[in-house]
Amino acid sequence: MPRDLWTREQTIIAFNLYCCIPFGHAHSRNENVIRVANLIGRSPSAVARKLGNFASLDPELKKRNIKGLGNRSKLDEEIWNEFHSDWNNAVFESTSLIAKYDQKQIDDLADLDIESLPTGVDKLRLVKTRVYQSFFRKAVFADYNNACCITGIKNINLLVASHIKPWSKDELNRTNPKNGLCLNALHDKAFDRGLITILPTFKICISKYLDGEDDNVIDTYFKRYENAEIAKPEKFTPDKSFLDYHYEYVFMK
């Protein structure tokens, strides 16, 4: 096979990286680009160009007049469509492929001793859950440049990749980055409990159930953000259908 033809495995791994790296960091000097290049036997420049090919398929970037590179292949389009039509399976396949090349990729599972689990426990389901959670966190954090979309807080220890449509309510979109928001721990908890929501206009709405508090803490951490617009991600803008769901079924009106 000619050297310049990418395989399906290489392309899937590269798209996993595309999802988990900030757009502005997708260059040949980035340590993650170099690591993936070494795994799949490509040069860092070739991997960076592949990320640029994926960028040319990204409608969110096109809206901002970012065109990406123009030499994408049919395979690039196929992998793009596979991920967007079935995020869970594509994420698990790509993560499994990475682990085949680099055992360190299963470090996220290191604290889950699969072999010691009791008989009858669905071990594959637990592994998939951990893979899903790890990918979703990386993709959402990268898309928001490791900053809370409400407050701008950048301390990674205070950030959470929050599902808009809850994990338990939509199995098919557990790993879909368009179902994610990067929030600090306080606003993540409030969002999860329905005390705040994000409208389809991307403006913040505060529940009336936070009214009547007798101190200024609620004003400081919540009311001040009423009607403010969240910081939008680079690539995976929240799907408005997920935002509608949160407003209708989670938000405490």
C-alpha positions in Angstrom: 0.0 0.0 0.0 1.4 3.4 -0.9 2.7 5.3 2.1 0.4 8.3 1.6 -2.8 6.3 1.8 -4.4 6.4 5.2 -6.0 3.2 6.6 -9.4 3.1 8.2 -7.8 2.4 11.6 -5.5 5.4 11.3 -8.3 7.6 10.2 -10.6 6.6 13.1 -7.8 7.2 15.6 -7.1 10.6 14.1 -10.8 11.6 14.4 -10.8 10.6 18.0 -8.0 13.0 18.5 -9.8 15.7 16.4 -12.6 15.5 19.0 -10.4 15.7 22.0 -8.0 18.5 21.1 -8.8 22.3 20.9 -8.9 23.4 17.3 -6.2 26.0 17.8 -3.8 23.3 19.1 -4.1 20.9 16.1 -0.6 21.5 14.9 2.5 19.3 14.5 4.2 20.6 17.6 1.3 19.5 19.9 2.3 16.7 22.2 -0.9 14.8 21.6 -0.5 15.1 17.8 3.0 13.8 18.1 1.9 10.9 20.4 -0.8 9.8 17.9 1.6 10.2 15.0 4.0 7.8 16.7 1.2 5.3 17.5 0.0 5.0 13.9 3.3 5.4 12.0 2.6 8.8 10.5 4.5 12.1 10.8 3.2 14.8 13.2 2.7 17.0 10.1 0.6 14.3 8.4 -1.6 14.0 11.5 -2.0 17.7 11.7 -3.0 17.9 8.1 -5.6 15.1 8.7 -7.1 17.1 11.5 -7.3 20.0 9.1 -9.1 17.7 6.6 -11.7 16.9 9.3 -12.0 20.6 10.0 -13.1 21.2 6.4 -16.1 18.9 7.1 -17.1 20.7 10.3 -20.3 22.9 9.8 -19.6 24.8 13.0 -16.2 26.0 11.8 -17.7 26.9 8.4 -20.2 29.2 10.1 -17.1 31.1 11.4 -15.5 31.1 7.9 -12.9 28.6 9.0 -12.5 26.3 6.0 -9.9 23.8 7.1 -7.9 22.0 4.5 -9.4 21.1 1.1 -7.8 17.7 0.4 -10.1 15.5 2.4 -10.7 12.0 1.2 -13.8 9.9 0.9 -12.6 7.9 3.9 -12.4 11.1 6.0 -16.1 11.8 5.1 -17.1 8.2 5.9 -15.4 8.3 9.4 -17.0 11.7 10.1 -20.4 10.3 9.3 -19.9 7.1 11.3 -19.1 9.1 14.4 -22.0 11.5 14.0 -24.5 8.8 13.3 -23.4 6.5 16.2 -21.2 8.3 18.7 -21.1 5.5 21.3 -19.9 2.7 19.0 -17.5 4.9 17.1 -16.0 6.2 20.4 -15.6 2.6 21.8 -14.1 1.4 18.5 -11.6 4.2 18.2 -10.6 3.9 21.9 -10.1 0.1 21.5 -7.9 0.7 18.4 -5.8 3.2 20.3 -5.4 0.8 23.2 -4.2 -1.8 20.7 -1.3 0.4 19.8 -0.7 1.9 23.2 -1.6 0.1 26.4 -1.3 3.4 28.3 -4.6 4.4 26.7 -6.4 2.1 29.2 -4.9 4.0 32.1 -8.4 5.5 32.6 -9.5 2.0 33.6 -6.6 1.3 35.9 -8.6 1.8 39.0 -11.3 -0.6 37.8 -9.9 -4.1 38.4 -12.1 -6.0 35.9 -10.9 -9.4 36.8 -11.8 -9.0 40.5 -15.4 -8.1 39.8 -18.0 -10.6 41.0 -19.4 -13.2 38.6 -22.5 -12.0 36.9 -21.3 -8.4 36.7 -21.5 -7.0 33.1 -17.8 -6.3 32.7 -18.1 -5.0 29.2 -20.8 -2.6 30.1 -18.5 -1.2 32.9 -15.6 -0.9 30.6 -17.7 0.9 28.0 -19.1 3.3 30.6 -15.6 4.2 31.7 -14.5 4.7 28.0 -17.6 6.8 27.3 -17.1 9.0 30.3 -13.4 9.5 29.6 -14.0 10.5 25.9 -16.9 12.8 26.7 -14.8 14.6 29.4 -11.9 15.1 27.1 -14.0 16.2 24.1 -16.1 18.7 26.1 -13.1 20.1 28.0 -11.2 20.6 24.7 -14.1 22.1 22.9 -14.5 24.8 25.6 -10.8 25.3 26.0 -10.8 24.0 29.6 -13.0 26.8 30.8 -16.5 27.0 32.4 -18.9 28.3 29.7 -20.7 30.4 32.3 -18.0 31.8 34.6 -14.8 31.3 32.6 -13.2 29.4 35.5 -10.2 27.5 34.1 -9.1 25.5 37.1 -9.3 22.0 35.8 -10.0 20.6 39.3 -13.2 22.6 39.4 -14.6 21.7 36.0 -17.2 19.1 35.0 -18.2 17.8 31.6 -22.0 18.1 32.1 -24.6 16.3 30.0 -27.4 18.5 28.8 -29.8 15.6 28.3 -29.1 13.4 31.2 -27.0 10.2 30.8 -29.9 8.1 32.1 -32.4 9.6 29.6 -30.5 9.3 26.3 -28.3 6.3 25.9 -27.5 7.0 22.3 -26.0 10.5 23.0 -23.9 9.7 26.1 -20.7 10.4 24.2 -22.0 13.1 21.8 -20.1 16.3 22.5 -23.1 18.3 21.3 -24.8 17.0 24.4 -22.2 18.6 26.7 -21.3 21.7 28.5 -18.2 22.6 30.4 -19.3 23.9 33.8 -17.7 24.5 37.2 -18.8 22.1 39.9 -21.3 24.5 41.5 -23.1 25.3 38.3 -23.0 21.7 37.2 -24.9 20.7 40.3 -27.4 23.5 39.8 -27.8 22.5 36.1 -28.3 18.9 37.1 -30.9 19.8 39.7 -32.7 22.1 37.3 -32.0 25.3 39.1 -30.4 26.8 36.0 -30.8 26.0 32.3 -29.4 27.1 29.0 -32.0 28.3 26.5 -31.8 27.5 22.8 -30.6 31.1 22.4 -27.6 30.1 24.6 -28.7 32.5 27.3 -28.7 31.4 31.0 -32.0 31.2 32.8 -32.2 31.0 36.6 -35.0 29.1 38.3 -37.6 30.9 40.5 -36.7 28.3 43.1 -33.6 30.3 43.8 -35.7 33.4 44.6 -36.2 34.5 48.2 -32.8 33.6 49.5 -31.8 36.0 52.3 -28.1 36.4 51.5 -26.2 37.7 48.6 -24.6 34.4 47.7 -27.3 33.5 45.2 -27.0 36.9 43.6 -23.2 36.6 43.4 -23.1 33.1 42.0 -26.4 32.8 40.1 -28.5 35.9 39.6 -25.7 37.9 38.1 -25.6 35.5 35.1 -29.4 35.8 34.3 -29.8 36.3 30.6 -26.0 36.3 30.0 -24.9 34.2 27.0 -22.6 31.2 27.6 -19.2 31.0 25.9 -19.8 28.8 22.9 -17.5 25.9 22.1 -15.2 25.8 19.1 -16.7 22.8 17.2 -19.6 21.0 19.0 -22.2 23.7 19.6 -24.9 22.3 21.9 -27.8 20.7 20.0 -30.9 22.8 20.5 -33.0 19.7 20.9 -31.0 18.7 24.0 -31.4 22.3 25.4 -35.1 22.1 24.7 -35.3 18.8 26.6 -33.5 20.2 29.6 -35.8 23.3 29.7 -38.9 21.2 29.4 -38.1 18.2 31.7 -35.3 19.2 34.0 -35.5 22.9 34.6 -37.6 23.9 37.6 -39.8 26.7 36.2 
